[in-house]
Structures are given as structure tokens and as C-alpha cells.
Amino acid sequence: MRLLHTMLRVGDLQRSIDFYTNVLGMSLLRTSENTEYKYTLAFVGYCPETEGSVLELTYNWGVDSYDLGNAYGHIALSVENAAEACERIRNNGGNVIREAGPVKGGTTVIAFVEDPDGYKIELIEEKDAGKGLGH
């Protein structure tokens, strides 16, 4: 088995595609539309789906927002330098909600950004990216 994708429901598909491609530097891998059930999918990621996991952005026609609830945590991305990544994201119109710095009670350098629908994205400096911080 391998992890294929994580699905996020979004309120404006083009706005979300723009954020993940222009702000976070992912590529739009493919899209599909289901007219019978009234939804459109867009898959974005840093590599082809055959090589790693990606995000599936799901737009249900006519739904422009969702209650994110309190069970969802965040998506984590590996970055070379969290402070520089925050600056790039901010300069491209992204919303940095926690500046780069050590995680509470540790030394791992992290930051958080938020996508247009309010989903949290953690940036973990590369040397610490695989440690499974579980917060």
C-alpha cells in the first residue's frame, strides 16, 4: 500500500488551484468534472501521482464554504528554510499564520500558513521533515 492523495473540499476551485500552484509551487496534475453529480476535481502536487502523494481539491458545485470542524489538523510540507518559505509565500499573496521558529518544547523549526479555505499547512525545515511531530 501507499498513500495516494488527501482530499480537501474547496469553495472556489480556481482560487485554490492558484494558491497551491502560484503560492506553494505545486503543479496542476489533472482535472476532471462529473456533471451528473455536480463536482469538479483538481489534483495538485510536487511530483507525478505515480511517484508520491498529492492533494485532491474537490469543488462541489454551488458550495462556497465548509465548516472545517475541529478534527482536521494540517498538511505538512518539507522546506529548506522555513523563514524564507514564509517570506516567499507572503510575497505571493499567501497568509502566514505562524512565523518560522522552534516548535513548542523542541528545536524543530516550523511555520504555518493557511490556504484560502482556512486549511492549515505546516512548513517543516528539511532536516526535521520526517520526524512525525504529531501536534
DSSP file with accessible surface (Angstrom, degrees, kcal/mol):
  #  RESIDUE AA STRUCTURE BP1 BP2  ACC     N-H-->O    O-->H-N    N-H-->O    O-->H-N    TCO  KAPPA ALPHA  PHI   PSI    X-CA   Y-CA   Z-CA
    1    1 A M              0   0  248      0, 0.0     2,-0.3     0, 0.0     0, 0.0   0.000 360.0 360.0 360.0 153.9    0.0    0.0    0.0
    2    2 A R        -     0   0  127     50,-0.0     2,-0.4     0, 0.0    50,-0.0  -0.984 360.0-100.2-149.4 151.1    1.0    3.6   -0.4
    3    3 A L        -     0   0  119     -2,-0.3     3,-0.1     1,-0.2     0, 0.0  -0.592  37.3-179.6 -70.8 124.3   -0.7    6.9    0.3
    4    4 A L        -     0   0   96     -2,-0.4    50,-1.7     1,-0.3     2,-0.3   0.905  52.1 -30.7 -92.9 -54.9   -2.2    8.3   -2.9
    5    5 A H  E     -a   54   0A  70     48,-0.3     2,-0.4    51,-0.0    -1,-0.3  -0.987  41.9-126.5-159.5 164.9   -3.8   11.6   -2.0
    6    6 A T  E     -a   55   0A  60     48,-1.8    50,-3.0    -2,-0.3     2,-0.4  -0.982  29.9-141.1-116.1 132.0   -5.5   13.8    0.6
    7    7 A M  E     -a   56   0A  68     -2,-0.4     2,-0.4    48,-0.2    50,-0.2  -0.817  17.4-175.4-100.0 132.7   -8.8   15.3   -0.5
    8    8 A L  E     -a   57   0A   5     48,-2.8    50,-2.9    -2,-0.4     2,-0.5  -0.994  21.5-135.7-122.7 130.0   -9.8   18.8    0.5
    9    9 A R  E     -a   58   0A 118     -2,-0.4     2,-0.3    48,-0.2    50,-0.2  -0.740  29.4-166.4 -83.0 130.3  -13.2   20.3   -0.2
   10   10 A V        -     0   0    0     48,-2.8    50,-0.5    -2,-0.5     3,-0.2  -0.882  26.7-145.0-123.6 151.9  -12.8   23.9   -1.5
   11   11 A G  S    S+     0   0    7     -2,-0.3     2,-0.3     1,-0.3    51,-0.1   0.655  95.1  26.1 -88.8 -18.8  -15.2   26.8   -2.1
   12   12 A D     >  -     0   0   74      1,-0.1     4,-2.2     2,-0.0    -1,-0.3  -0.841  68.2-162.9-147.2 104.4  -13.6   28.2   -5.2
   13   13 A L  H  > S+     0   0   24     -2,-0.3     4,-2.9     1,-0.2     5,-0.2   0.912  89.4  47.5 -61.6 -45.5  -11.6   25.8   -7.3
   14   14 A Q  H  > S+     0   0  110      1,-0.2     4,-2.9     2,-0.2    -1,-0.2   0.912 110.7  52.5 -65.3 -39.8   -9.6   28.3   -9.3
   15   15 A R  H  > S+     0   0   98      1,-0.2     4,-2.1     2,-0.2    -1,-0.2   0.923 112.9  45.5 -59.2 -41.9   -8.7   30.3   -6.2
   16   16 A S  H  X S+     0   0    0     -4,-2.2     4,-2.7     2,-0.2     5,-0.3   0.915 111.6  50.7 -70.5 -41.6   -7.4   27.0   -4.6
   17   17 A I  H  X S+     0   0   12     -4,-2.9     4,-2.5     1,-0.2     5,-0.4   0.942 111.0  50.4 -59.3 -44.9   -5.5   25.9   -7.7
   18   18 A D  H  X>S+     0   0   66     -4,-2.9     4,-2.4    -5,-0.2     5,-0.9   0.914 111.5  48.4 -59.6 -43.3   -3.9   29.4   -7.9
   19   19 A F  I  X>S+     0   0   12     -4,-2.1     5,-1.9     3,-0.2     4,-1.4   0.965 115.0  42.5 -62.3 -52.5   -2.9   29.2   -4.2
   20   20 A Y  I  <5S+     0   0    1     -4,-2.7     6,-2.7     3,-0.2    -1,-0.2   0.833 126.0  33.7 -69.7 -28.4   -1.4   25.7   -4.4
   21   21 A T  I  X5S+     0   0   28     -4,-2.5     4,-0.7    -5,-0.3    -3,-0.2   0.929 128.6  30.9 -90.6 -50.7    0.4   26.3   -7.7
   22   22 A N  I  <5S+     0   0  106     -4,-2.4    -3,-0.2    -5,-0.4    -2,-0.1   0.843 131.3  31.1 -80.0 -34.4    1.4   30.0   -7.6
   23   23 A V  I  <<S+     0   0   19     -4,-1.4    -3,-0.2    -5,-0.9    -4,-0.1   0.887 132.5  28.7 -91.4 -44.8    1.9   30.4   -3.8
   24   24 A L  T  4<S-     0   0   17     -5,-1.9    -3,-0.2    68,-0.1    -2,-0.2   0.517 101.5-123.2 -98.3  -5.5    3.1   26.9   -2.8
   25   25 A G     <  +     0   0   51     -4,-0.7    -4,-0.2    -6,-0.3    -3,-0.1   0.665  57.8 144.8  79.3  16.4    4.7   26.0   -6.1
   26   26 A M        -     0   0   14     -6,-2.7     2,-0.4    -7,-0.2    20,-0.2  -0.354  46.0-119.8 -77.8 168.7    2.8   22.8   -6.8
   27   27 A S  E     -B   45   0A  70     18,-3.2    18,-1.9    20,-0.1     2,-0.7  -0.864  18.0-118.2-107.4 145.8    1.9   21.7  -10.3
   28   28 A L  E     -B   44   0A  82     -2,-0.4    16,-0.2    16,-0.2     3,-0.1  -0.751  34.6-178.6 -79.1 115.3   -1.7   21.2  -11.6
   29   29 A L  E     -     0   0A  57     14,-3.1     2,-0.3    -2,-0.7    -1,-0.2   0.857  54.2 -31.9 -88.9 -41.3   -1.5   17.5  -12.5
   30   30 A R  E     -B   43   0A 113     13,-1.2    13,-3.0     2,-0.0    -1,-0.3  -0.965  48.5-148.8-171.2 160.6   -5.0   16.9  -13.8
   31   31 A T  E     -B   42   0A  83     -2,-0.3     2,-0.3    11,-0.2    11,-0.2  -0.945  11.0-175.7-133.0 157.6   -8.6   17.9  -13.5
   32   32 A S  E     -B   41   0A  48      9,-2.1     9,-3.2    -2,-0.3     2,-0.4  -0.984  10.3-150.7-151.1 153.1  -11.9   16.0  -14.0
   33   33 A E  E     -B   40   0A 126     -2,-0.3     2,-0.6     7,-0.2     7,-0.2  -0.979   3.7-161.7-128.6 137.6  -15.5   17.0  -14.0
   34   34 A N  E  >> +B   39   0A  43      5,-3.1     5,-1.8    -2,-0.4     4,-0.7  -0.909   9.1 179.3-119.5 100.6  -18.6   15.0  -13.1
   35   35 A T  T  45S+     0   0   96     -2,-0.6    -1,-0.1     3,-0.2     3,-0.1   0.837  78.8  58.5 -71.7 -31.6  -21.7   16.7  -14.4
   36   36 A E  T  45S+     0   0  142      1,-0.2    -1,-0.2     2,-0.1    -2,-0.0   0.930 119.6  27.8 -63.7 -44.5  -24.1   14.0  -13.1
   37   37 A Y  T  45S-     0   0  152      2,-0.1    -1,-0.2    23,-0.0    -2,-0.2   0.380 108.9-123.7-101.5   3.8  -23.0   14.5   -9.5
   38   38 A K  T  <5 +     0   0  126     -4,-0.7    23,-1.9     1,-0.2     2,-0.3   0.927  64.3 117.3  58.9  58.0  -22.0   18.2   -9.9
   39   39 A Y  E   < -BC  34  60A  70     -5,-1.8    -5,-3.1    21,-0.2     2,-0.4  -0.987  45.5-151.8-147.2 157.7  -18.4   18.3   -8.8
   40   40 A T  E     -BC  33  59A  17     19,-2.4    19,-3.0    -2,-0.3     2,-0.4  -0.991  11.6-156.0-128.8 139.4  -15.0   19.1  -10.2
   41   41 A L  E     -BC  32  58A  19     -9,-3.2    -9,-2.1    -2,-0.4     2,-0.4  -0.899   8.2-174.0-115.2 144.5  -11.7   17.7   -9.1
   42   42 A A  E     -BC  31  57A   0     15,-2.1    15,-3.5    -2,-0.4     2,-0.5  -0.995  11.6-153.3-135.1 129.7   -8.2   19.1   -9.5
   43   43 A F  E     +BC  30  56A   5    -13,-3.0   -14,-3.1    -2,-0.4   -13,-1.2  -0.915  18.5 177.2-105.2 127.3   -5.1   17.2   -8.4
   44   44 A V  E     +BC  28  55A   0     11,-2.4    11,-2.9    -2,-0.5     2,-0.3  -0.926  12.2 130.4-127.7 151.6   -2.0   19.2   -7.4
   45   45 A G  E     -B   27   0A   2    -18,-1.9   -18,-3.2    -2,-0.3     9,-0.1  -0.988  60.4 -99.3-178.5-179.4    1.4   18.2   -6.2
   46   46 A Y  S    S+     0   0  125      7,-0.4     8,-0.1    -2,-0.3    -1,-0.1   0.475 103.1  20.7 -96.5  -7.6    5.2   18.4   -6.4
   47   47 A C  S    S-     0   0   37      6,-0.2     5,-0.1   -20,-0.1   -20,-0.1  -0.957  99.3 -71.9-151.3 165.3    5.6   15.2   -8.4
   48   48 A P    >>  -     0   0   60      0, 0.0     3,-2.2     0, 0.0     4,-1.0  -0.270  47.9-112.9 -59.4 151.9    3.5   12.9  -10.6
   49   49 A E  T 34 S+     0   0   51      1,-0.3     3,-0.2     2,-0.2     5,-0.1   0.788 116.8  61.4 -58.4 -27.2    0.9   10.8   -8.8
   50   50 A T  T 34 S+     0   0  115      1,-0.2    -1,-0.3     3,-0.0     3,-0.1   0.665 108.3  43.7 -74.0 -13.8    2.8    7.7   -9.6
   51   51 A E  T <4 S-     0   0  142     -3,-2.2     2,-0.3     1,-0.3    -1,-0.2   0.574 124.8 -15.5-107.6 -15.4    5.8    9.0   -7.7
   52   52 A G  S  < S-     0   0   18     -4,-1.0    -1,-0.3    -3,-0.2     2,-0.1  -0.988  79.6 -65.7-173.7 175.1    4.2   10.4   -4.5
   53   53 A S        -     0   0   66     -2,-0.3    -7,-0.4    -3,-0.1   -48,-0.3  -0.437  47.4-175.3 -79.6 153.8    1.1   11.5   -2.7
   54   54 A V  E     -a    5   0A   8    -50,-1.7   -48,-1.8    -9,-0.1     2,-0.4  -0.744  27.0 -97.0-135.5 178.8   -0.8   14.6   -3.9
   55   55 A L  E     -aC   6  44A  11    -11,-2.9   -11,-2.4    -2,-0.2     2,-0.6  -0.899  22.7-152.5-105.4 136.3   -3.7   16.8   -3.0
   56   56 A E  E     -aC   7  43A  26    -50,-3.0   -48,-2.8    -2,-0.4     2,-0.6  -0.939  10.1-158.0-105.0 114.6   -7.2   16.3   -4.5
   57   57 A L  E     -aC   8  42A   0    -15,-3.5   -15,-2.1    -2,-0.6     2,-0.5  -0.860  10.2-162.3 -94.2 120.5   -9.1   19.6   -4.5
   58   58 A T  E     -aC   9  41A   7    -50,-2.9   -48,-2.8    -2,-0.6     2,-0.6  -0.926   8.9-169.4-111.5 121.7  -12.8   18.9   -4.7
   59   59 A Y  E     - C   0  40A  57    -19,-3.0   -19,-2.4    -2,-0.5     2,-0.7  -0.948   8.0-158.3-110.0 113.6  -15.3   21.6   -5.7
   60   60 A N  E >   - C   0  39A  42     -2,-0.6     3,-2.4   -50,-0.5   -21,-0.2  -0.846  37.6-106.2 -88.0 117.0  -18.9   20.7   -5.1
   61   61 A W  T 3  S+     0   0   86    -23,-1.9     3,-0.1    -2,-0.7    -1,-0.1  -0.124  99.9  11.9 -51.3 129.0  -20.9   22.9   -7.5
   62   62 A G  T 3  S+     0   0   72      1,-0.2     2,-0.6   -51,-0.1    -1,-0.3   0.376  97.3 111.5  87.0  -3.4  -22.7   25.7   -5.6
   63   63 A V    <   +     0   0   53     -3,-2.4    -3,-0.2   -53,-0.1    -1,-0.2  -0.905  35.6 172.9-105.5 115.9  -20.9   25.2   -2.3
   64   64 A D        +     0   0  121     -2,-0.6     2,-0.3     1,-0.2   -53,-0.3   0.488  61.0  19.8-105.7  -1.8  -18.7   28.1   -1.4
   65   65 A S        -     0   0   81    -55,-0.1     2,-0.3   -54,-0.1    -1,-0.2  -0.990  58.3-155.7-160.1 160.2  -17.6   27.3    2.1
   66   66 A Y        -     0   0   68     -2,-0.3     2,-0.7    51,-0.2   -55,-0.1  -0.960  28.6-115.2-134.8 152.3  -17.3   24.4    4.6
   67   67 A D        -     0   0  154     -2,-0.3    -2,-0.0     1,-0.1     0, 0.0  -0.804  27.5-158.8 -83.1 113.9  -17.3   24.0    8.4
   68   68 A L     >  -     0   0   54     -2,-0.7     4,-0.6     1,-0.1     3,-0.3   0.644  23.4-154.5 -74.5 -13.7  -13.8   22.6    8.9
   69   69 A G  T  4  -     0   0   52      1,-0.2    -1,-0.1     2,-0.1    -3,-0.0  -0.070  28.4 -84.2  69.5-172.6  -14.6   21.2   12.3
   70   70 A N  T  4 S+     0   0  161      1,-0.1    -1,-0.2     0, 0.0    -2,-0.0   0.308 111.2  74.6-118.2  11.0  -12.0   20.5   15.0
   71   71 A A  T  4 S+     0   0   98     -3,-0.3     2,-0.1     2,-0.0    -2,-0.1   0.808  74.7  88.7 -90.9 -30.5  -10.7   17.1   13.9
   72   72 A Y     <  +     0   0   76     -4,-0.6    -4,-0.0     1,-0.1    48,-0.0  -0.439  50.6 176.5 -69.5 136.6   -8.6   18.3   11.0
   73   73 A G        -     0   0   43      1,-0.2    47,-0.4    -2,-0.1     2,-0.3   0.741  39.7 -71.8-102.0 -84.0   -5.1   19.2   11.9
   74   74 A H        -     0   0   58     45,-0.1     2,-0.4    47,-0.0    47,-0.2  -0.987  27.1-107.5-167.7 168.0   -2.9   20.2    9.0
   75   75 A I  E     -d  121   0B  27     45,-1.9    47,-3.5    -2,-0.3     2,-0.4  -0.855  36.8-142.5-100.9 143.6   -0.9   19.2    5.9
   76   76 A A  E     -d  122   0B  54     -2,-0.4     2,-0.4    45,-0.2    47,-0.2  -0.926  15.1-170.7-115.1 137.0    2.9   19.2    6.4
   77   77 A L  E     -d  123   0B  23     45,-3.1    47,-2.8    -2,-0.4     2,-0.4  -0.973  22.1-127.1-122.9 139.9    5.4   20.3    3.7
   78   78 A S  E     +d  124   0B  63     -2,-0.4     2,-0.3    45,-0.2    47,-0.2  -0.680  32.7 179.0 -81.9 133.0    9.2   20.0    3.8
   79   79 A V  E     -d  125   0B  19     45,-2.6    47,-3.4    -2,-0.4     3,-0.2  -0.960  34.6-134.1-132.9 153.3   11.0   23.2    3.2
   80   80 A E  S    S+     0   0  152     -2,-0.3     2,-0.4     1,-0.3    47,-0.2   0.905  99.3  10.5 -71.1 -41.7   14.7   24.0    3.1
   81   81 A N     >  -     0   0   51      1,-0.1     4,-2.4    44,-0.1    -1,-0.3  -0.931  64.8-159.2-142.9 113.5   14.3   27.2    5.2
   82   82 A A  H  > S+     0   0    0     -2,-0.4     4,-2.5    -3,-0.2     5,-0.2   0.881  93.0  51.3 -64.4 -39.9   11.0   28.0    6.9
   83   83 A A  H  > S+     0   0   54      2,-0.2     4,-2.0     1,-0.2    -1,-0.2   0.933 112.7  45.5 -65.2 -43.9   11.6   31.7    7.3
   84   84 A E  H  > S+     0   0  113      2,-0.2     4,-2.5     1,-0.2    -2,-0.2   0.899 111.6  53.0 -65.7 -38.4   12.5   32.1    3.6
   85   85 A A  H  X S+     0   0    2     -4,-2.4     4,-2.7     1,-0.2     5,-0.2   0.919 108.0  51.2 -63.2 -41.5    9.5   30.0    2.6
   86   86 A C  H  X S+     0   0    0     -4,-2.5     4,-2.9     2,-0.2     5,-0.2   0.920 109.9  49.6 -60.4 -43.5    7.2   32.2    4.7
   87   87 A E  H  X S+     0   0   93     -4,-2.0     4,-2.6     2,-0.2    -2,-0.2   0.929 112.4  46.9 -63.1 -44.6    8.6   35.3    3.0
   88   88 A R  H  X S+     0   0  136     -4,-2.5     4,-1.2     2,-0.2    -2,-0.2   0.928 113.9  48.2 -61.4 -45.0    8.1   33.8   -0.5
   89   89 A I  H  <>S+     0   0    9     -4,-2.7     5,-3.2     1,-0.2     3,-0.5   0.936 112.8  47.6 -63.2 -45.8    4.5   32.7    0.4
   90   90 A R  H ><5S+     0   0   85     -4,-2.9     3,-1.9     1,-0.2    -1,-0.2   0.932 110.1  52.7 -61.2 -44.3    3.7   36.2    1.9
   91   91 A N  H 3<5S+     0   0  114     -4,-2.6    -1,-0.2     1,-0.3    -2,-0.2   0.741 107.9  52.6 -65.4 -22.5    5.1   37.9   -1.2
   92   92 A N  T 3<5S-     0   0   94     -4,-1.2    -1,-0.3    -3,-0.5    -2,-0.2   0.216 130.0 -93.5 -97.4  12.9    2.9   35.7   -3.4
   93   93 A G  T < 5S+     0   0   68     -3,-1.9    -3,-0.2     1,-0.3    -2,-0.1   0.527  78.4 142.6  93.6   6.3   -0.2   36.7   -1.5
   94   94 A G      < -     0   0   12     -5,-3.2     2,-0.7    -6,-0.2    -1,-0.3  -0.354  51.8-117.9 -79.6 163.4   -0.3   33.8    1.0
   95   95 A N  E     -E  114   0B  81     19,-0.8    19,-2.1    -2,-0.1     2,-0.6  -0.874  20.6-161.5-108.0 106.1   -1.3   34.1    4.6
   96   96 A V  E     +E  113   0B  20     -2,-0.7    17,-0.3    17,-0.2     3,-0.2  -0.763  13.3 174.7 -85.1 122.0    1.4   33.2    7.2
   97   97 A I  E    S+     0   0B  74     15,-2.1     2,-0.3    -2,-0.6    16,-0.2   0.560  70.8  28.5-108.4 -10.7   -0.3   32.5   10.5
   98   98 A R  E    S-E  112   0B  74     14,-1.8    14,-2.0     3,-0.0    -1,-0.3  -0.897  82.0-133.8-148.7 118.1    2.7   31.4   12.5
   99   99 A E  E     -     0   0B 106     -2,-0.3    11,-0.2    12,-0.2   -16,-0.1  -0.246  41.8 -78.6 -66.6 160.1    6.2   32.7   11.7
  100  100 A A  E    S+     0   0B  33    -18,-0.1    11,-0.2    11,-0.1    -1,-0.1  -0.316  76.4 115.2 -61.6 136.2    9.2   30.3   11.5
  101  101 A G  E     -E  110   0B  17      9,-2.0     9,-2.9    -3,-0.1     3,-0.1  -0.943  66.4 -52.0 175.6 173.6   10.6   29.3   14.8
  102  102 A P  E     -E  109   0B  79      0, 0.0     7,-0.2     0, 0.0     5,-0.1  -0.314  58.0-108.0 -66.8 144.6   11.1   26.2   17.1
  103  103 A V    >   -     0   0   24      5,-2.4     3,-2.2     1,-0.1     5,-0.1  -0.390  52.1 -82.6 -64.5 147.6    8.1   24.0   17.9
  104  104 A K  T 3  S+     0   0  196      1,-0.3    -1,-0.1    -3,-0.1     3,-0.1  -0.334 116.9   8.0 -55.7 128.0    6.9   24.4   21.5
  105  105 A G  T 3  S+     0   0   95      1,-0.2    -1,-0.3    -3,-0.1     2,-0.2   0.635 126.1  60.9  77.1  13.8    9.1   22.2   23.7
  106  106 A G  S <  S-     0   0   36     -3,-2.2    -1,-0.2     2,-0.1     0, 0.0  -0.843  78.9-115.8-152.3-169.4   11.5   21.3   20.9
  107  107 A T        +     0   0  116     -2,-0.2     2,-0.1    -5,-0.1    -3,-0.1   0.487  66.9 119.7-117.1  -8.2   14.1   22.6   18.4
  108  108 A T        -     0   0   10     -6,-0.1    -5,-2.4     1,-0.1     2,-0.5  -0.415  63.1-130.6 -62.0 128.1   12.4   21.6   15.1
  109  109 A V  E     +E  102   0B  29     -7,-0.2    16,-2.4    -2,-0.1     2,-0.3  -0.734  40.0 160.5 -87.6 123.4   11.8   24.8   13.1
  110  110 A I  E     -EF 101 124B   4     -9,-2.9    -9,-2.0    -2,-0.5     2,-0.3  -0.867  20.1-173.8-133.8 167.5    8.3   25.1   11.8
  111  111 A A  E     - F   0 123B   0     12,-1.5    12,-3.0    -2,-0.3     2,-0.4  -0.939  16.3-136.2-150.7 166.2    5.9   27.7   10.5
  112  112 A F  E     +EF  98 122B  34    -14,-2.0   -15,-2.1    -2,-0.3   -14,-1.8  -0.996  16.6 180.0-131.4 139.9    2.2   27.6    9.5
  113  113 A V  E     -EF  96 121B   0      8,-2.5     8,-2.8    -2,-0.4     2,-0.4  -0.830  18.9-136.3-125.1 167.0    0.3   29.1    6.5
  114  114 A E  E     -EF  95 120B  49    -19,-2.1   -19,-0.8    -2,-0.3     6,-0.2  -0.983  11.1-136.2-128.4 136.5   -3.3   29.0    5.7
  115  115 A D    >   -     0   0    5      4,-2.6     3,-2.0    -2,-0.4   -99,-0.1  -0.296  41.6 -90.2 -82.7 174.2   -4.9   28.3    2.3
  116  116 A P  T 3  S+     0   0   51      0, 0.0    -1,-0.1     0, 0.0  -100,-0.1   0.741 127.6  50.7 -61.2 -20.4   -7.9   30.3    1.0
  117  117 A D  T 3  S-     0   0   30      2,-0.1   -51,-0.2   -52,-0.0   -49,-0.1   0.427 123.3-101.0 -95.1   0.1  -10.4   27.9    2.6
  118  118 A G  S <  S+     0   0   15     -3,-2.0     2,-0.2     1,-0.3   -50,-0.0   0.480  70.1 149.1  96.1   2.7   -8.7   28.0    6.1
  119  119 A Y        -     0   0   20      1,-0.1    -4,-2.6    -5,-0.0    -1,-0.3  -0.514  44.8-126.8 -70.1 136.5   -6.8   24.7    5.9
  120  120 A K  E     - F   0 114B  72    -47,-0.4   -45,-1.9    -6,-0.2     2,-0.4  -0.652  21.6-166.5 -87.3 142.1   -3.6   24.9    7.8
  121  121 A I  E     -dF  75 113B   1     -8,-2.8    -8,-2.5    -2,-0.3     2,-0.4  -0.990   8.9-149.8-131.0 119.7   -0.3   23.9    6.2
  122  122 A E  E     -dF  76 112B   4    -47,-3.5   -45,-3.1    -2,-0.4     2,-0.5  -0.747   3.2-152.3 -90.5 136.2    2.8   23.3    8.3
  123  123 A L  E     -dF  77 111B   2    -12,-3.0   -12,-1.5    -2,-0.4     2,-0.5  -0.941  13.8-170.0-106.0 123.2    6.2   24.1    6.9
  124  124 A I  E     -dF  78 110B  10    -47,-2.8   -45,-2.6    -2,-0.5   -14,-0.2  -0.969  29.1-112.6-117.8 125.8    9.0   21.9    8.5
  125  125 A E  E >   -d   79   0B  33    -16,-2.4     3,-2.7    -2,-0.5     4,-0.5  -0.322  35.1-113.9 -58.0 137.0   12.6   22.7    7.8
  126  126 A E  G >  S+     0   0  112    -47,-3.4     3,-1.4     1,-0.3     4,-0.4   0.784 111.8  60.0 -46.7 -44.0   14.1   19.8    5.7
  127  127 A K  G 3  S+     0   0  144      1,-0.3    -1,-0.3   -47,-0.2     3,-0.1   0.773 118.1  33.3 -60.9 -20.0   16.5   18.4    8.3
  128  128 A D  G X  S+     0   0   10     -3,-2.7     3,-1.5   -19,-0.1    -1,-0.3   0.380  87.1 107.8-112.9   4.0   13.5   17.8   10.6
  129  129 A A  T <  S+     0   0   34     -3,-1.4     3,-0.4    -4,-0.5     4,-0.1   0.757  77.9  46.7 -65.0 -27.7   10.8   17.0    8.0
  130  130 A G  T 3  S+     0   0   81     -4,-0.4    -1,-0.3     1,-0.2    -2,-0.1   0.302  80.8  98.4 -99.1  14.8   10.4   13.2    8.6
  131  131 A K  S <  S-     0   0  127     -3,-1.5    -1,-0.2     1,-0.0    -2,-0.1   0.536  81.0-130.3 -85.0  -4.8   10.2   13.2   12.4
  132  132 A G        -     0   0   70     -3,-0.4    -2,-0.1    -4,-0.1    -3,-0.1   0.985  23.9-168.9  57.7  72.3    6.4   12.9   12.8
  133  133 A L        -     0   0   52     -4,-0.1    -1,-0.1     1,-0.1    -3,-0.0   0.762  11.2-156.0 -71.3 -25.6    5.9   15.7   15.3
  134  134 A G              0   0   82      1,-0.1    -1,-0.1     0, 0.0    -2,-0.0   0.890 360.0 360.0  55.5  50.7    2.3   14.7   16.0
  135  135 A H              0   0  104      0, 0.0    -1,-0.1     0, 0.0    -2,-0.0  -0.550 360.0 360.0-111.3 360.0    0.9   18.1   17.2
